[in-house]
Amino acid sequence: MLLGGHMSSSGGIHTAVDRIEAIGGDALQVFTQSPRMWRPTAHPEENLARFRSRREEAGIGSVLAHAVYLINLASPDDELYEKSLTALVSTMEVASAIEADGVVFHVGSHLGAGFEAGMERAAPAIERALEHASEKTWLLLENCAGTGGTIGRSVDELAALCDRLGGHERLGLCLDSCHLWASGVDVTDPAVLDAALDEIDERIGIDRLRALHVNDSRDTLGANRDRHANIGEGELGERLAVFLGNPRLQRLPALMEVPGPDGHGPDAGEMRKLRELHARAVKAYAAA
């Protein structure tokens, strides 16, 4: 398992590689533009090239780009819909330029219009974004916590969307431990987690699972609230090891999106906790 986190790209997108290397990670996730603005960042070609060379130098085994949270492809509002599509396509283009392994995104919310109406809006936009995918750079649906009509709160919803998109060969999944927990899937229970993975394999295909977000939760099981906690400091605590140690997940990059001790994201301390918890988890599964 490649372990890492979401890092800032302040000072140029290539600096994110420096930051993940500094805290001891071997997997990286980054925004390709400000997460609070629609305007895409115009990355100088030398920064993109520097990113690629620094990744190789630092031995970063996996790179993901995360699309901005403003995106809502299920929105009935035409202006928001078009802005969302433009932002996702821009992220795909930058991700391809840095040779990222995938772009993670949230579909968005139907805002009360209903799941089917949201699907009708989202599917054509995702199809257009998939035109920019490649053998190297996939588009990854992320499961959500289930707040406010968001799409992707269950395997059933993710499977329905994959089916609507015709099982596109470059459409994958990213599973978030906090979001699963928030939507009522107890990832600290081996039997429950295995059942969820079985359902993914049956309905979507486990081979489409390309990345993990490893986050503790500040809220109780089934709360439908997306509030991440630092490793071992939330409701999952040491039991997050069940998710980390599952044998079917060991081939994947696992990335933290945690606040860190000072609210500026994961640091070397969080990276150390993640590695130690993963080592204990694998040992426990081997002994079982």
Stockholm file with secondary structure:
# STOCKHOLM 1.0

chainA/1-288         MLLGGHMSSSGGIHTAVDRIEAIGGDALQVFTQSPRMWRPTAHPEENLARFRSRREEAGIGSVLAHAVYLINLASPDDELYEKSLTALVSTMEVASAIEADGVVFHVGSHLGAGFEAGMERAAPAIERALEHASEKTWLLLENCAGTGGTIGRSVDELAALCDRLGGHERLGLCLDSCHLWASGVDVTDPAVLDAALDEIDERIGIDRLRALHVNDSRDTLGANRDRHANIGEGELGERLAVFLGNPRLQRLPALMEVPGPDGHGPDAGEMRKLRELHARAVKAYAAA
#=GR chainA/1-288 SS CEEEEECCCTTCTTHHHHHHHHTTCSEEEEESSCTTCSSCCCCCHHHHHHHHHHHHHHTCCEEEEECCTTCCTTCSCHHHHHHHHHHHHHHHHHHHHTTCSEEEECCCBCTTSCHHHHHHHHHHHHHHHHTTCCSSCEEEEECCCCCTTBSCSSHHHHHHHHHHTTTCTTEEEEEEHHHHHHTTCCTTSHHHHHHHHHHHHHHTCGGGEEEEECCEESSCTTCCCCCEECTTSSSSGGGGHHHHHCGGGTTSEEEECCCCTTSSCCCHHHHHHHHHHHHHHHHHHHHC
#=GC SS_cons         CEEEEECCCTTCTTHHHHHHHHTTCSEEEEESSCTTCSSCCCCCHHHHHHHHHHHHHHTCCEEEEECCTTCCTTCSCHHHHHHHHHHHHHHHHHHHHTTCSEEEECCCBCTTSCHHHHHHHHHHHHHHHHTTCCSSCEEEEECCCCCTTBSCSSHHHHHHHHHHTTTCTTEEEEEEHHHHHHTTCCTTSHHHHHHHHHHHHHHTCGGGEEEEECCEESSCTTCCCCCEECTTSSSSGGGGHHHHHCGGGTTSEEEECCCCTTSSCCCHHHHHHHHHHHHHHHHHHHHC
//
